[in-house]
Amino acid sequence: MRLRVSFADAPTFLRMIQAVAKTSPKCIIRLSAAAVQIIVPGEALESMQIWSTVPVDAFFNADYRIESNFNNQINLEIATEPLLQALRSTGKDAADVTMRLAKRDRDPLLSFSIGNTTMNGARLEIVQEVLIRILKPADINRIQEPVSPVPDVHIFLPAKISKLRKVAERMHSLTADHILLSASRSGELKLAIEKDDCRVETTWKDCARPKGDDITQSDDDHPASHHFSVKLDMKSFMRLLSSNIVDASSIIACICEAHCAIFYVYIGDTSQRSSRGVMTFFLPGLDT
């Protein structure tokens, strides 16, 4: 089993891991010849899951080398905080960053070599090592991406995600365990909580909606003003909004009524999203 790569875009990889680290203390990284996947499978039925797929050339240079007996695929589990510490060492001014699979005694690890040049022109190299667990094919085959029905509605979240987060924080402070997310095809988005005989609700109007066939939606006779809704775990929703998402200006929320909410975060310029990849956050709905 061999892995050796040099980074073409270490900062974006760092931002993705930062988003993941806000939601989970560990993640799975699945590397193949064509793509890099970052996965948080969730530990409970109501837990948020993350499934991110990015083409290899979005992160790595052409010297990307991977070999294994499992169709040249390597699956590893890694703690997010030590990985973040290693990636932060890359900084914005690193001349080159190389990642390889290695061992310390019998323990597998990822070794990061960060090369730079000092002010007097001398070569400086920092090595960071992060312990990992190699997953067997049987382990990874048990982890499956959630299956959901065709979304009823899809809508862009407000560009200033901080305002949405502040509203949710106020609702959370009212000791709400869940939150109701709803949207209409006319561009309205609502957050609401219900407690005893009280209902607190905030509405955003004129939210943009994806054009064309970016994301399909169910075919029905509901008027454009009809709201489709799903009840979500408040803590999971807050972790999503607090995750320092890669590009908070291009988050698409898809609602499968009473089933789940799916949030697509496109990596890089939205006009080039098909080539840069996407982070998918899956939040299961709670029983109403």
Secondary structure by P-SEA (a helix, b strand, c coil): cbbbbbbccaaaaaaaaaaaaacccbbbbbbcccbbbbbbccccccbbbbbbbbccccccccccccccccccbbbbbbcaaaaaaaaaaacccccbbbbbbbbcccbbbbbbbbbbccccbbbbbbbbbbbbbbbcaaaaaaccccccccccccccccccaaaaaaaaaaaaaacccbbbbbbcccbbbbbbcccccbbbbbbbcbbbbbccccbbbbbccccccbbbbbbccaaaaaaaaacccccccbbbbbbccccbbbbbbbcccccccccbbbbbbbbbbccc
